[in-house]
């Protein structure tokens, strides 16, 4: 059994400009809105499979194409080339600590736009891998009610300081903590236990600031784990999902849908 995948059938792409940047945004659905930020190397078939799953479960999904070629299959060379380009892009500030990233301005504008076009109390944002932390940064905008950080990997965890950095500026984190305290905002975080790209220290730092408002799902990927996850298991909501009851990544995806439904509808 393999992870769910899909193609671009039924998705409509329209350029969107926000925060000084323009990217194509792929949209589908007519229900409460979720911004689904793709992981490296882009809107690949696994991300499209996740997008279709969200649409099927009652959401309008907007996927910004921040890098890569939408619909293209994942290969080692394609992934490496995309990482190289993303790491030097000023928009993402892949190595900076205590940094407000410019892409967050685009994502907040997209969230506001999606909120205006869809029913529901607000929108959700799912970030993955390179974009995982961007979901929480989007919370600075009041339209975002349900951020999901799946294996957040920026800043790239090279050195102790970067491993424990939240991927946000102090000012952004202050606003987010204020929303958790005064508005009941909650966030979700997902990772595999042995994933060095999404280090445990980062989740510890987030938990210290957000407390009980930060729900964490950590899937066991230690050697000999019950479900046979490799030590390098990384993509919780796409590559590692097997649609079998009891499978930890499948159950994590179910919990994400429950979280979005409860917060947005």
C-alpha positions as CSV (number, residue, x, y, z in Angstrom):
1,X,0.0,0.0,0.0
2,X,1.3,3.5,-0.9
3,X,0.5,7.0,0.2
4,X,-2.6,8.7,-1.4
5,X,-1.8,10.7,-4.5
6,X,-3.7,12.8,-7.0
7,X,-3.3,15.0,-10.1
8,X,-4.4,18.6,-10.8
9,X,-7.9,17.5,-12.1
10,X,-10.5,19.9,-10.7
11,X,-8.1,22.5,-9.4
12,X,-8.3,26.0,-10.7
13,X,-5.1,28.1,-10.7
14,X,-5.3,31.9,-10.4
15,X,-2.4,34.3,-9.6
16,X,-2.7,36.0,-6.2
17,X,-0.7,39.0,-5.0
18,X,-0.1,39.8,-1.3
19,X,2.7,41.2,0.8
20,X,4.6,42.2,-2.4
21,X,4.7,38.7,-3.8
22,X,2.6,37.0,-6.5
23,X,2.1,33.2,-6.7
24,X,-0.4,31.0,-8.5
25,X,-2.9,29.6,-6.0
26,X,-4.7,26.4,-6.8
27,X,-8.3,26.3,-5.4
28,X,-11.0,23.7,-5.0
29,X,-14.2,23.3,-2.9
30,X,-17.0,25.5,-1.6
31,X,-16.8,25.1,2.2
32,X,-14.8,26.7,5.1
33,X,-11.4,27.6,3.9
34,X,-8.0,26.0,4.5
35,X,-4.7,27.3,3.1
36,X,-2.6,24.2,2.4
37,X,1.1,25.2,2.0
38,X,3.0,22.6,0.0
39,X,6.2,20.9,1.2
40,X,9.4,20.7,-0.7
41,X,9.6,20.2,-3.7
42,X,6.1,21.7,-4.3
43,X,2.5,20.8,-5.1
44,X,3.5,17.1,-5.8
45,X,0.9,14.3,-6.2
46,X,1.0,13.5,-2.4
47,X,0.2,17.2,-1.6
48,X,-2.6,17.0,-4.1
49,X,-3.9,13.8,-2.5
50,X,-4.0,15.6,0.9
51,X,-5.8,18.6,-0.8
52,X,-8.4,16.3,-2.3
53,X,-8.9,14.6,1.1
54,X,-9.6,18.0,2.8
55,X,-12.0,19.0,0.0
56,X,-13.8,15.6,0.4
57,X,-14.1,16.3,4.1
58,X,-15.8,19.6,3.8
59,X,-13.2,22.4,3.1
60,X,-12.3,24.8,0.4
61,X,-8.6,24.4,-0.1
62,X,-6.2,27.1,-1.5
63,X,-2.7,25.8,-2.3
64,X,-0.1,28.5,-3.1
65,X,2.6,27.4,-5.5
66,X,5.6,28.8,-3.7
67,X,8.2,26.7,-5.4
68,X,8.5,23.7,-7.8
69,X,6.2,22.6,-10.7
70,X,2.6,21.9,-9.7
71,X,1.7,18.2,-10.3
72,X,5.3,17.1,-10.9
73,X,6.4,13.8,-9.5
74,X,9.0,13.8,-6.7
75,X,12.5,12.8,-7.7
76,X,15.8,13.2,-5.8
77,X,17.2,15.6,-8.4
78,X,14.0,17.7,-8.5
79,X,13.9,17.8,-4.7
80,X,17.6,18.8,-4.4
81,X,17.3,21.6,-7.0
82,X,14.2,23.0,-5.3
83,X,15.8,23.0,-1.8
84,X,18.8,24.8,-3.3
85,X,16.6,27.6,-4.7
86,X,14.4,27.9,-1.7
87,X,17.3,28.1,0.7
88,X,18.7,31.3,-0.9
89,X,15.3,33.0,-1.4
90,X,14.9,36.1,0.7
91,X,11.2,35.3,1.0
92,X,11.9,32.2,3.1
93,X,15.0,33.2,5.2
94,X,15.8,29.5,5.6
95,X,18.7,29.9,8.0
96,X,17.7,33.0,10.0
97,X,16.7,32.9,13.7
98,X,14.2,35.1,15.5
99,X,13.0,36.2,12.1
100,X,9.7,37.4,10.6
101,X,9.7,35.8,7.1
102,X,8.4,37.8,4.2
103,X,6.4,34.8,2.8
104,X,4.2,35.2,6.0
105,X,2.9,38.5,4.6
106,X,1.7,36.7,1.4
107,X,0.2,33.9,3.4
108,X,-1.7,36.3,5.7
109,X,-3.1,38.1,2.7
110,X,-4.2,34.8,1.2
111,X,-5.8,33.7,4.4
112,X,-7.8,37.0,4.6
113,X,-8.9,36.6,0.9
114,X,-9.9,32.9,1.4
115,X,-11.8,33.9,4.6
116,X,-13.8,36.5,2.7
117,X,-14.7,34.1,0.0
118,X,-15.8,31.1,2.1
119,X,-18.2,30.3,4.9
120,X,-17.1,29.5,8.4
121,X,-15.8,31.4,11.4
122,X,-12.3,31.7,9.9
123,X,-9.7,29.7,8.0
124,X,-7.1,27.0,8.8
125,X,-3.5,26.9,7.6
126,X,-1.5,23.8,7.2
127,X,2.3,24.1,6.7
128,X,4.6,21.2,5.9
129,X,8.3,20.6,6.2
130,X,10.0,23.8,4.8
131,X,6.7,25.6,5.2
132,X,5.6,24.1,8.5
133,X,6.3,27.1,10.7
134,X,4.7,29.5,8.2
135,X,1.3,28.1,9.3
136,X,1.9,29.5,12.8
137,X,3.3,32.8,11.5
138,X,0.0,33.3,9.6
139,X,-1.9,33.4,12.9
140,X,-0.8,37.0,13.3
141,X,-3.8,37.7,11.0
142,X,-7.1,37.3,12.9
143,X,-8.7,35.4,10.0
144,X,-6.6,32.3,10.9
145,X,-8.2,30.2,13.6
146,X,-6.6,26.7,13.1
147,X,-2.9,26.5,12.4
148,X,-1.3,23.1,11.8
149,X,2.5,22.7,11.8
150,X,3.5,19.4,10.2
151,X,7.2,18.6,10.6
152,X,8.3,22.3,10.6
153,X,11.9,22.5,9.3
154,X,12.8,26.2,9.1
155,X,15.1,27.5,10.2
156,X,17.1,24.5,8.9
157,X,18.3,22.8,12.1
158,X,22.0,23.3,11.7
159,X,23.4,23.9,15.2
160,X,21.8,24.1,18.6
161,X,20.3,27.6,18.3
162,X,18.5,26.8,15.0
163,X,17.1,23.5,16.4
164,X,15.3,25.3,19.2
165,X,14.2,28.3,17.1
166,X,10.5,28.5,16.5
167,X,10.8,30.0,13.1
168,X,9.1,33.2,14.2
169,X,10.1,36.6,15.4
170,X,9.6,37.6,19.0
171,X,6.9,40.1,17.9
172,X,5.0,37.4,16.0
173,X,5.2,35.0,18.9
174,X,4.0,37.7,21.4
175,X,0.9,38.2,19.2
176,X,0.2,34.5,18.9
177,X,0.6,33.9,22.7
178,X,-1.8,36.8,23.2
179,X,-4.4,35.1,20.9
180,X,-4.0,31.8,22.8
181,X,-4.6,33.6,26.1
182,X,-7.4,36.0,25.2
183,X,-9.1,34.3,22.2
184,X,-8.7,30.6,22.9
185,X,-6.6,30.0,19.8
186,X,-5.1,26.5,19.5
187,X,-2.5,25.1,17.3
188,X,-1.4,21.6,16.3
189,X,2.1,20.2,15.7
190,X,3.1,16.9,14.1
191,X,6.4,15.1,13.8
192,X,8.2,11.8,13.8
193,X,10.2,11.1,16.9
194,X,13.6,10.6,15.1
195,X,13.1,13.3,12.5
196,X,16.3,15.5,12.7
197,X,14.9,17.9,10.1
198,X,12.0,18.8,12.5
199,X,13.8,18.6,15.8
200,X,12.2,17.9,19.2
201,X,13.9,21.0,20.6
202,X,11.7,23.2,18.3
203,X,8.6,21.6,19.6
204,X,9.8,22.0,23.2
205,X,10.3,25.7,22.5
206,X,6.8,26.0,21.0
207,X,5.3,24.2,23.9
208,X,7.0,26.4,26.4
209,X,5.4,29.5,24.8
210,X,2.0,28.1,23.9
211,X,1.4,25.6,26.7
212,X,-1.8,23.6,26.5
213,X,-2.8,25.6,23.4
214,X,-0.3,23.5,21.4
215,X,-1.4,20.0,20.7
216,X,1.5,17.7,19.7
217,X,1.3,14.4,17.8
218,X,4.7,12.7,17.8
219,X,4.8,9.4,15.9
220,X,7.3,6.7,17.0
221,X,10.0,6.2,14.4
222,X,12.6,4.7,16.6
223,X,14.4,1.5,15.4
224,X,12.0,-1.5,15.7
225,X,8.9,0.7,16.0
226,X,5.6,-1.2,15.7
227,X,4.6,0.2,12.3
228,X,7.9,0.0,10.5
229,X,8.6,3.7,10.0
230,X,12.1,4.4,8.9
231,X,14.4,6.6,11.0
232,X,14.2,9.1,8.2
233,X,10.4,9.2,8.2
234,X,9.4,12.9,7.7
235,X,6.2,13.8,5.9
236,X,3.4,13.0,8.4
237,X,0.4,14.0,6.3
238,X,1.5,12.9,2.8
239,X,4.3,10.3,2.1
240,X,3.9,8.3,5.3
241,X,0.1,8.0,5.3
242,X,-1.4,4.5,4.7
243,X,-5.2,4.5,4.7
244,X,-5.6,1.7,7.3
245,X,-7.3,2.2,10.7
246,X,-4.8,2.4,13.5
247,X,-1.9,3.5,11.2
248,X,-0.4,6.4,13.1
249,X,0.0,8.8,10.2
250,X,-3.6,8.0,9.0
251,X,-4.9,8.6,12.5
252,X,-2.9,11.9,12.6
253,X,-4.5,13.0,9.4
254,X,-7.9,12.2,10.9
255,X,-7.1,14.3,13.9
256,X,-6.1,17.2,11.7
257,X,-9.5,17.1,10.0
258,X,-11.3,16.9,13.4
259,X,-9.3,19.9,14.6
260,X,-10.1,22.0,11.5
261,X,-13.8,21.0,11.6
262,X,-14.1,22.0,15.3
263,X,-12.3,25.3,14.9
264,X,-13.8,26.5,11.6
265,X,-17.4,25.2,11.5
